[in-house]
Amino acid sequence: QVQLVESGGGLVQAGGSLRLSCAASGSILSIDTMGWYRQAPGKQREMVATITSRGSTNYADSVKDRFTISRDKAKNALYLQMNNLKPEDTAVYYCNGNTGWPYNHNYWGQGTQVTVSS
């Protein structure tokens, strides 16, 4: 089992910045790819950014050049630096850990609220 705990959410004005953190514990070695997902009210959960164990990153088009995902394996931590925030970034942000092949099992944190005011 893997436990993921997010922190760092809050209320910020448009154009501001926030840094989300995710602390991982448990069977960390089983995790390959980690990522951030978000869900706004009335919308489906969507991928924001992912990073593999090798450091390859992938971003949603809507956050490219504004958000940066990083991973500290020594600290079992995942981060999301969010700059130039927009009201449409308002959502609950979830930390995800995926085991990859062959089980492709997903672990989720409880989520942290990010609210961007205009």
N, C-alpha and C positions, 0 to 999 in steps of 0.2 A: 504493500500500500504506500501511496504517496500523499502527503498533505501539503496543500498550497495555501498560503495566507497572503492576501494583498494588503497594501497600505499606500497612503499618499494621495488618495482622492480628496476632493473638496470643491469649493466654489471659487471661481476665478473669472475675471473679466475677459472679454474677447481681446485677443492679442497677447494674453498672458501665458505663463508656462506652469506646468506641473510635472513632477516626476513620480511615477508609480513604481512601487517595489513589490516583489513577490518572493516570499521566503519558502523554500522547499525543504521538506524533511521526510524521512522514511526511506523507502527503497529508491533512492535517487539514481542509482546506476541503471535502473530500468528505463529511464527517460532518455529519449533521443531528441525530439524537437520540442521546444517550448514556445509559447506564444501568448499574445494578448488578443482578446476578443471583446466585443462590446455589444450591448443590446440597449437600444433606445425604446421608450414606451411605444407599444403598438407595432414594433418592428422585430424582425428576426435577428438573432445573434449573428454577427458578422466578424470575419477575421480582420484584425487591425495590422498585426505584424507577427512574424514568426522567425525563429532562429534555430538552426540545427546544432547538433553537438559539434560539428566542424566549423560553425560560425557563419554559415550561409544564411542570409536574411532575405525576407520577402515582405513587402508592404502593400497594403491596399492603396489604390491610386489616390484616394481621397486624403491620405495622410503623408504621402511621399514628400520629402523635402521639409516636413514639419516635425515628424516623429522619428525617434531613433530607439531601436531595441538593442539591448545588450544583455550579456549573460556572464556572471562571475561563478565559474564552476567551483572555485575554492570556497566560496561563501554559500554555495547552493542557492544563488539568488538570480532573479530576472528583473530587469528594469525596463521602463518605457519613459523616455524623455519626450515630453510633449511641448512644443513651442508654437507660438502664433495660433493659439487655440481659437476655435470658432464656435458659435452657439450650436452648430450641427454636430459638434463633437460631444455634446451632452449625452451621457449614457452611463450605464453600469458597466464597468470594465472588469473582465474576468481573466485570471491567469490560467493557462492551460499547459499541461504536460502530456506528451504523447509517447508511447513506448516504441512506436515503429513496428516494422516487420518482426515476427509474424502475427503478433496479437493486436497491434494497432489500438491499444487501449488508451482512453482519454481520462485524465484527472483534471478536476476543476477546483478553483478556489471559490470562496463565497461571494466575491465581487466587491468592488469599491465604486462609490458614486462619484462621477465627475460632472459638474454643472458649470457651464460657461454662459455668463450673462452678456447680453448685448449692450 
